[in-house]
Structure formats: C-alpha cells, structure tokens
Amino acid sequence: RAGLTELWSGERPRVTQEGWWAADGQPHTWTDGDIALSVVAYDESARIDLNTAAEPLLKGLLQNVGGLDPDTAQRTLDAILDWKDADDLRHPNGAEASDYQSAGSKYAPTNSPFESVGEVQRVLGMTPALTARLVPNLTVYSRQAGVNLALAAFVAACAVHDQLRHQAVVKWRHRIALIQGAVDADAKAARRVVFADP
C-alpha cells in the first residue's frame, strides 16, 4: 500500500524519455509487494471524437466500421447530432425528446456534448452490436475534428470518409502508374542494349 501511495504521489523515480510507454495498447505490468498492476495506454488522437468530429468522418465510421447502409448511417448520424446539439430542433433524419418518448426509451437527448463514449449507446437507433463495433474507435478527449492519420493501425482498422479514401486511392494509382512507366522505360532501354548490333 505504501508503494502504491508513492507511485501515485509522484515520489517514484523519474522515467526517462527512453523508458516512456508507447500509447499503442500494449499492456505494461509491474508488481509492488503482493499487488500486481497492469496499465494500457492509448493515443486518443487516433480515435474519432464524438463531440468534435466532422460529420462525414462520423458517417464513414458508421458505414465502414458499423456496417450500416448509407441511409441507416445518415439516420444514426442525425440522431447522434441531435443528442449533442444545444437545441430541440430535429435534424432531417434525427431524433429529439419526443422521438425517444414515442420509442419508449427511458433516455432523451442531453442537448450537450457527450461526457463519455459509453453514452452513445443511449442514442436512438444504436444497438448493442453497433455500439460494440464503434466504441473502440471513439473518444471524447481528443477535441479534434479529424484523427491523427499518422497512426497506421487506425488507418488500417477504420476507413476514413469516402472522399479522403478516394483521394488516397487516386494518389496510389498515380504512383503505381509512374513506377510502372519507369519499369517499362528501363525494360525498353535494356532490350535496346541486349539486342543492339555489335
């Protein structure tokens, strides 16, 4: 117990930058007497912020990770927006307090930012399965409109908005064409050398 108090009170030895834990989701375990602790660190900037994310990014998450068709994704997105906006005006496909009451829900939109990621399960139209797929990709702490795309694991796990993905595919195809063109030019040059008359 005394060791834990020292650990949390800042009386533990300083950790050098080389000893810092990467925010990569890997567990770090240590023992203090008969108490074993395990800690996992995540980089919240690699997640989509429910309160500040751009609408296309949230819709892309609902479709690509949530598995929703475009119409259902739009309805769910509008319900999320209605949950967190400060008014009682219903988005075109959204849900305000009267819709929750009609659906027999014991919840109603807070008309304020999400306080936790788990709160999204209260949004009309969210199912336990959909919530389970979305929550690992969400945060309320980054306060960013987008995500840190430098984190390759996130990019691999979660397709971003269709427009961004389309631009990336176009750039990739262009690079492949340039590489293929260079290979073809080198092959032609090599054939000229190999088959040149002495």
PEPERA-V290726 format. One record per pair of residues at least 4 apart in sequence whose ideal C-beta (glycine too) atoms are under 7 Angstrom apart, sorted by the first residue. I is the first residue (numbers start at 0). J is the second residue. D is the distance in whole Angstrom. If there is no record, write none. Layout:
i=I j=J d=D
i=I j=J d=D
This chain:
i=0 j=4 d=7
i=1 j=5 d=6
i=2 j=6 d=6
i=2 j=31 d=4
i=2 j=32 d=6
i=3 j=7 d=6
i=3 j=31 d=6
i=3 j=34 d=7
i=4 j=8 d=6
i=5 j=10 d=4
i=5 j=11 d=6
i=6 j=11 d=5
i=6 j=31 d=7
i=14 j=18 d=4
i=14 j=19 d=6
i=20 j=27 d=5
i=20 j=40 d=5
i=22 j=40 d=4
i=22 j=41 d=6
i=22 j=42 d=4
i=24 j=39 d=6
i=24 j=41 d=6
i=26 j=37 d=5
i=26 j=39 d=5
i=27 j=38 d=5
i=28 j=35 d=6
i=28 j=36 d=7
i=28 j=37 d=5
i=29 j=36 d=6
i=30 j=34 d=7
i=30 j=35 d=5
i=31 j=36 d=7
i=42 j=147 d=7
i=42 j=150 d=6
i=43 j=138 d=5
i=43 j=140 d=5
i=43 j=141 d=5
i=44 j=141 d=5
i=44 j=143 d=6
i=44 j=146 d=7
i=44 j=147 d=4
i=45 j=146 d=6
i=45 j=147 d=5
i=45 j=150 d=4
i=45 j=153 d=4
i=46 j=136 d=6
i=46 j=137 d=6
i=46 j=138 d=4
i=46 j=141 d=6
i=46 j=146 d=7
i=47 j=52 d=5
i=47 j=56 d=6
i=47 j=57 d=7
i=47 j=60 d=6
i=47 j=136 d=6
i=47 j=137 d=6
i=47 j=138 d=7
i=47 j=146 d=6
i=48 j=52 d=5
i=48 j=138 d=5
i=48 j=139 d=6
i=48 j=141 d=5
i=48 j=142 d=6
i=48 j=143 d=6
i=49 j=113 d=5
i=49 j=116 d=7
i=49 j=119 d=6
i=49 j=137 d=5
i=49 j=139 d=6
i=50 j=83 d=6
i=50 j=112 d=4
i=50 j=113 d=6
i=50 j=139 d=6
i=51 j=142 d=5
i=51 j=143 d=6
i=51 j=144 d=6
i=52 j=56 d=5
i=52 j=57 d=5
i=52 j=144 d=6
i=53 j=144 d=5
i=53 j=145 d=7
i=54 j=58 d=6
i=54 j=76 d=6
i=55 j=59 d=6
i=55 j=160 d=4
i=55 j=162 d=7
i=56 j=60 d=7
i=56 j=145 d=6
i=56 j=159 d=7
i=56 j=160 d=5
i=57 j=61 d=6
i=57 j=76 d=6
i=57 j=79 d=7
i=58 j=62 d=6
i=58 j=72 d=5
i=58 j=73 d=7
i=58 j=76 d=5
i=59 j=63 d=6
i=59 j=158 d=6
i=59 j=159 d=6
i=59 j=160 d=4
i=59 j=161 d=6
i=60 j=64 d=5
i=60 j=65 d=7
i=60 j=133 d=7
i=60 j=136 d=6
i=60 j=157 d=6
i=61 j=65 d=4
i=61 j=67 d=5
i=61 j=72 d=4
i=61 j=75 d=5
i=61 j=76 d=6
i=62 j=67 d=5
i=62 j=69 d=6
i=62 j=72 d=5
i=63 j=157 d=7
i=63 j=158 d=4
i=64 j=132 d=6
i=64 j=133 d=6
i=64 j=136 d=6
i=64 j=157 d=5
i=65 j=129 d=5
i=65 j=132 d=5
i=65 j=133 d=6
i=66 j=132 d=7
i=67 j=71 d=4
i=67 j=72 d=4
i=67 j=75 d=6
i=68 j=72 d=7
i=69 j=73 d=6
i=70 j=74 d=7
i=71 j=75 d=6
i=72 j=76 d=6
i=73 j=77 d=6
i=73 j=92 d=5
i=74 j=78 d=6
i=74 j=92 d=4
i=74 j=124 d=6
i=75 j=79 d=6
i=75 j=124 d=5
i=75 j=125 d=7
i=76 j=80 d=6
i=77 j=81 d=6
i=77 j=90 d=4
i=77 j=91 d=6
i=77 j=92 d=4
i=77 j=93 d=3
i=78 j=82 d=6
i=78 j=93 d=5
i=78 j=94 d=4
i=78 j=122 d=5
i=78 j=123 d=5
i=78 j=124 d=5
i=79 j=83 d=7
i=79 j=119 d=7
i=79 j=122 d=5
i=80 j=84 d=6
i=80 j=90 d=5
i=80 j=93 d=6
i=81 j=89 d=6
i=81 j=90 d=5
i=81 j=93 d=4
i=81 j=94 d=6
i=81 j=95 d=5
i=81 j=108 d=5
i=82 j=108 d=4
i=82 j=109 d=6
i=82 j=122 d=5
i=83 j=111 d=7
i=83 j=112 d=5
i=83 j=113 d=6
i=84 j=110 d=6
i=85 j=110 d=5
i=85 j=111 d=7
i=86 j=110 d=7
i=87 j=95 d=5
i=87 j=96 d=7
i=87 j=110 d=7
i=89 j=93 d=5
i=89 j=95 d=5
i=94 j=98 d=4
i=94 j=99 d=6
i=94 j=123 d=4
i=95 j=108 d=6
i=96 j=100 d=6
i=96 j=107 d=4
i=96 j=108 d=6
i=97 j=101 d=6
i=98 j=102 d=6
i=98 j=123 d=6
i=99 j=104 d=4
i=99 j=106 d=6
i=99 j=107 d=5
i=99 j=123 d=6
i=102 j=123 d=6
i=104 j=123 d=6
i=106 j=121 d=4
i=113 j=118 d=5
i=113 j=119 d=7
i=113 j=139 d=5
i=114 j=118 d=6
i=114 j=139 d=7
i=115 j=139 d=6
i=116 j=134 d=5
i=116 j=137 d=5
i=116 j=138 d=6
i=116 j=139 d=6
i=119 j=125 d=6
i=119 j=130 d=6
i=119 j=133 d=7
i=119 j=137 d=7
i=120 j=125 d=5
i=120 j=130 d=4
i=125 j=129 d=6
i=125 j=130 d=5
i=126 j=130 d=7
i=127 j=131 d=6
i=128 j=132 d=7
i=129 j=133 d=6
i=130 j=134 d=6
i=133 j=137 d=6
i=136 j=157 d=5
i=146 j=153 d=6
i=148 j=154 d=6
i=150 j=154 d=7
i=151 j=155 d=6
i=152 j=156 d=6
i=153 j=157 d=6
i=158 j=164 d=6
i=159 j=163 d=5
i=159 j=164 d=6
i=160 j=164 d=7
i=161 j=165 d=6
i=162 j=166 d=7
i=163 j=167 d=6
i=164 j=168 d=6
i=165 j=169 d=6
i=166 j=170 d=6
i=167 j=171 d=6
i=168 j=172 d=6
i=169 j=173 d=6
i=170 j=174 d=6
i=171 j=175 d=6
i=172 j=176 d=6
i=173 j=177 d=7
i=174 j=178 d=6
i=175 j=179 d=6
i=176 j=180 d=6
i=177 j=181 d=6
i=178 j=182 d=6
i=179 j=183 d=6
i=180 j=184 d=6
i=181 j=185 d=6
i=182 j=186 d=6
i=183 j=187 d=6
i=184 j=188 d=6
i=185 j=189 d=6
i=186 j=190 d=6
i=187 j=191 d=7
i=188 j=192 d=7
i=189 j=193 d=6
i=190 j=194 d=6
i=191 j=195 d=6
